Amino acid sequence: MPRPILATIHTDALRHNLTRVRRSALDARVWAIVKANAYGHGIERVFDAFRAADGFALLDLAEAERVRALGWRGPILLLEGVFEARDLELCSRLDLWHAVHCDAQIDMLAAHKTQVPQRVFLKMNSGMNRLGFTPERFRSAWTRLNALPQVDEISLMTHFSDADGPRGVADALTAFEHATQDLPGERSIANSAAVLRHSTQTRADWVRPGIVLYGGAPDFPENDAAHWQIEPTMTLSTRLIGMQSLQPGATVGYGSSFVADAPMAIGVAAVGYADGYPRHAATGTPVLVNGVRTRVVGRVSMDMVTVDLEPLRKTGVPADLGSEVTLWGRASGGAVLPIDEVARAAGTVGYELMCAVAPRVPVAVD
Ligand SMILES: *Cc1c(COP(=O)(O)O)cnc(C)c1O
């Protein structure tokens, strides 16, 4: 028998979340962000649910080829644009739209020999200070692009640094509006947090939701998935493969970091950091055993995690070898453990956990 670990992708939840985004996106067209292999879910596994999107946005040219190979004829956007000049040939061949965030990319376009002018999204740096032209330099970049025969339509984009937090989007939005005033072209500005929290101010032609499609609350813990009415799209589950009865003073795991202060039962679950479960998930990290919420105790190992079985005993739910352990997502009985809560206990965000599920974990789609 294979190890009992499994990641399950929930197609109904992916569909539901896309519908939920549309409700907040007003009448904007929706890019389904499928970078990082659809946030670890697998592009091929989410494709069916996201066919109802207006386009797919990602970074990697090989991933763009995979979306075309699935038969998608609609828009595909490369969020970071091309990395070298010959990428433009693939853009022509696969009809990819691409971001332009720096002068070197304009140089590549100017030198590109093509019969088919390309659609580009000119990116403004509105304060994140990663990619994009500063507001002062935006207009001259637009003018340069607009003069190129290689360029067809120019759309305008920016990406917020603080749409999920108290700083909000006001300053960035003002900078963008000022720099793009009177320029023609479609606009795309909102990520998940902006779509959910600032939908009216960030209203534009295209929105770019990622995490919300995958059931993560972009502004957790201020708001959770239930607040935003989004559903978990990935469950990571396994089974108990061992049990121990501890006497007071007994310790658990490497480094003996957990010490029992009373007699207690613990279970050993077949999942560890080599599966992508975060090693930083400290004692207290929530986990479900047979649908009952309990906690991780002791250090996460490469292939195993130890869990407290006392909450099951107290609620009269039996636990045994083979009992279902839900690391995040949906338990069989319907109980839900939001990935955001697990991420927080491990000092990270749901995004990272989804993306980090290891190749050795088998994946099912339901
Ligand atoms: C990843 C990304 C998004 C989506 O962000 P979420 O927070 O997951 O919604 C939107 N726009 C750009 C440019 C991105 O790189």
The ligand as an ORCA input file, in Angstrom:
! r2SCAN-3c Opt
* xyz 0 1
  C       0.492     37.021     -8.230
  C      -0.036     38.261     -8.831
  C      -1.387     38.600     -8.673
  C      -2.324     37.809     -7.788
  O      -2.104     38.112     -6.454
  P      -3.036     37.511     -5.299
  O      -2.613     38.202     -4.073
  O      -2.765     36.047     -5.256
  O      -4.425     37.806     -5.717
  C      -1.856     39.721     -9.326
  N      -1.031     40.468    -10.097
  C       0.271     40.177    -10.255
  C       1.123     41.066    -11.089
  C       0.813     39.073     -9.631
  O       2.107     38.779     -9.804
*
